Amino acid sequence: MKKLVYLFLAMTLAWGALACKGDEPASNGEQPENTGSGSGSDDPDVVPSDSTDNPGDTNSVLGHTLIVYYSYTNHTHTIVTELQKLVNADLLRVEPAQKGLDYEANNYAIGSEQIAAIRENPDDAASYPAIDPVEVDFSSYNTIVVGAPLWWSNMAAPLQTFLFNYGSRMAGKQIGLIVSSASSGISGVEADARRLIPDGRFLSPSLWIRSSQTSDCHAMLTDWLDEVGLPK
């Protein structure tokens, strides 16, 4: 009888040991806390599009829309920051490399000379004023909205530089154009945009906001988004 009891206990212990071995956790490489050590989390170009850590901060979520603009008088800046409130978008401001230029001096002589140089040789990189370097992962965006001031019936020269450098990377993207001017029509700016982004899919119509309308641009932007079919 005692032998049977001892045999039963021995078999129970052996079975328990085998069962516990099968319940061991996976290797450390498969632990959830180790996933951050991979290349995906350390790649600055990879930002989860469904991140909700800070829903109130539009820059914490990579949107499918990029707003790129230049602004000297801040009319365009006011317009595009209002637009950013309406859409999930990242905002990129183009800045001239040469700081402290007084564009208003001598009846805006500097800007006039820059536009004249581009008109004379639009295919020569040397015709365009230098801008601060930027890094943009264009593959992250389906739509790019260009916020452009009008200079002498053309797009502001620093923004033309940006599009001259990067317009080829916008091929196949939806391109929206918003133009700020005092009173002149915007056909010249539209022509510049199409020349500099030759393979973009331009949304129609472009939005023209006169300087006097800047403070009331919210309704115009809302109507334009509905007209071109961009989600708010």
Secondary structure, DSSP 8 states (H G I E B T S, - for coil): -HHHHHHHHHHHHHHHHHHHHHT----GGGSGGGGGGSHHHH-TT---TT--SSTT-GGGS--SEEEEE--SSSHHHHHHHHHHHHS-EEEEE--BSSTT--TTHHHHHHHHHHHHHHHH-TT-GGGS--B------GGG-SEEEEEEEEETTEE-HHHHHHHHHHGGGGTTSEEEEEEEESS--SHHHHHHHHHHSTT-EE-SS-EEEEGGGGGGHHHHHHHHHHHHT---
